[in-house]
Each structure stands twice: as C-alpha cells, then as structure tokens.
Amino acid sequence: MLHINKILAGGRGLAPVLVKRAASVALDWDVRQKSRFDATDSQGRALGVFLPRGTVVRGGDVLVAEDGSMVVVTAAPQPVMVVYACTEHGSPFDLLRAAYHLGNRHVQLELKPDHLKLEPDHVLADMLRQMHLIVRDANEAFEPEGGAYAAGGHAQGHEGHGHDHGHDHAHGHAHAPAAAAAPKPHVHGPDCDHGHRH
C-alpha cells in the first residue's frame, strides 16, 4: 500500500507537465471530506491516505505519497439534486431564498450562477418544489462550499486562495448603493396547477 500524508491544494507549485503525468483517483464527496481513507488510483495502486484532521480534499488537489509519487484527485460523479429557478412561475431570486433556507439547515451546497446542487434528500426536494423551484436528479461531480471560516482560508478547499477584502479596498470603481427592489410576487390563480414536477 502506498501511504499518503501530504496534499497540495490545486497542485499549487507543481509544473503542469508533472500533474499531467501523475496517476489519478476519482473520489466522491463522502470520501473527500474524510482525512483518512483507502482508495485505488488509475495505476491500480492501493492508497492509504492519512491527512491532518479536518482536511477536505477537492477535485484538482494533488496527493503526495511518502515515496514522492503524486496522485491527482478528481471529483467523481455521484447522485445529486440540481435546483433551478422556474422561469415561467418564479424568478432567479427564488434560488437565493432557497440557498438561505438550505444554509439554515446546514445542508452541504454547491453554488452556481444559475443553479444549486446538493445531495439527494426527498424531504428537501419537496420543500424546494413548494418554493416553486425545479428539482432534477443528476449524476455529477459535487464540490460544495467550504464556508467563509474554513481552516486556512479553505473556502473552496484550497488554502492560500483567499484574499483580504476589507471596507477600505480599492478596485478602481465606486460602490453605488444597491437598489431596494422588492422581489416579484409569486401569484397563483385558481386555475394554476403547474405542480412543479418538471
């Protein structure tokens, strides 16, 4: 068994050619959020991974074995629910509201500009459909948010990628006050029975 106890977030500092030549291992989210696990890489080698407690492995990270060999991690496809706003009966604001409610339930959530992704849960699926969102089952890679206070600035699983964004920062543009636009109400008439089982 090849023992691994070091990780390079996103392959930081490695020449792209080295990463390209390295073996790979596909891991789902359940495994990647553990600091100790066994796996088999693309070369058929058994891996014994022993990382510092609390380490989260992300797709694109590089595991370094005791003998110096490297293994690139890919996020394996897994069952997920993909959540979209209903353009016919709602607005993109509905996704923001859903993210808020899911966050209150401490649900692991991947955020995209036009959809949310989470692990399958029929109770949450029903809740989201009641919020007039479209919920679809899929088999895709899952990379949930790591949290604003994740250890080492690992908000997306990669330490050192954060940056200071205080109130005195300068981007070369002025911040205009946000318009206080109320969300469009979601009104259903007596004949509305779209059901949201898209």
Buried (B, 14 or more C-beta within 10 A) or exposed (E): EBEBBBBBBBBEEBEEEEBEEBBBBBBBBEBBBBBEBEBEBEEEBEBBBBBEEEBBBBBBBBBBBEEEBBBBBBBBEBEBBBBBBBEEBBBEBBBEBBBEEBEEEEBBBBBEEEBBBBBEBEEBBEBBBEBBBBBEEEEBBBBBBBEEEBEBBBBBBBBEBBEEEEEEEEEEEEEEEEEEEEEEEEEEEEEEEEEBEE
